[in-house]
Amino acid sequence: MVLPRAGAWACALVLAVTELHGLWSAAALLALVAVALIAQVRYRRVRGAWPDVAGAPAEFKPAIRAYLIGAAVLTAPSRCSPCSPVVSWRRP
């Protein structure tokens, strides 16, 4: 049986960033980081090496760069962000 673990983790990350506030958000993000680190350690134990991310095709680089920029803009605090109208919808 295949479980959508990465999708569930991503869904939990979105919910933690958008719906939770204050200490609950911080606790949820720390738990998600711990889950990601556990998955990396398990991958290393099973495969005998860390995941190879350096050998990605050149076509992926612009998409990954755009994803990282978008994630940074959406998770930036609204009062410090140059794009505050973009992220102000998620602040109480």
N, C-alpha and C positions, 0 to 999 in steps of 0.2 A: 504494500500500500504506500503510495506516494503522498506525503504530507506537504502542504504549501507553507513550509516554515519561513522562507524568506518573505513571502507575501504577508504572512501573519505578523512578522516582526516589523515590516514596513508600515502596516496598518496601525500597529501599536505605537510606532514612532510618530505617525501623523496625529493620532489621537492624543498622545502625551504632549505634543507641541501645541496643538490647537485648542484642546478642550480642558486640559488641566492647568492650574495656575499655582504659583507659589511653591510651597514645599512639596506638594503632590507631584507637580511637574518635574521638579528636581529628582525626587525619589524614583519616578518612573523612568526618567532618562538614565539615571545611574543603573537601574535594573536592566534596561535595554543594552547599555554598554557592556555590562557584565555578561549578558547572554551572548552578545557578539564575540566577546573575548573567549568565552567557553567554547563557542563554535570553532573559533580559530585554533584553539589548543587541541580540540578533538580532531580537527582536520589534520593537524600536524602529527598527532599520534597515529591516526589511521593510515595516512599516506606517507608518513616519514619525511615530509617537507612542508614548508609554508606554501600557501597558494601563490602561484606565479602571476603577478599582475604587470610585469614589465614587458611581456611578450604580446601585448594586445595589438591588433592591427591599427594602422595609422588612421583608418576611417573612424575609429572609436574616439579618438582624442577630442575632436570638437564637441561631440555629444557629451562626453564626460565633463569637459570644461563647462559647457552650458549648464549641465545638471548641478555641478558644484557651485557655480555662481548663483543659480536660482535658489538652491538650498540655503546658501549664505544670506541672500536677501530676505527670504521668508523667515529665517530663524533669528535675524538680527533684531535687537530691541527697537521698538518703533520710535522712541525719543532720540536715538542716536543714528538712526538710519537715514541716508539721503533719500530713500524711497519710502518714507513713512506712510504715504497714502496707500501704498501697496500692501503693507503689513498691518495697518491700523485696524482692519476688520477683525483681527483675531485677538485684540486686546480688549479687556473689559472697560 
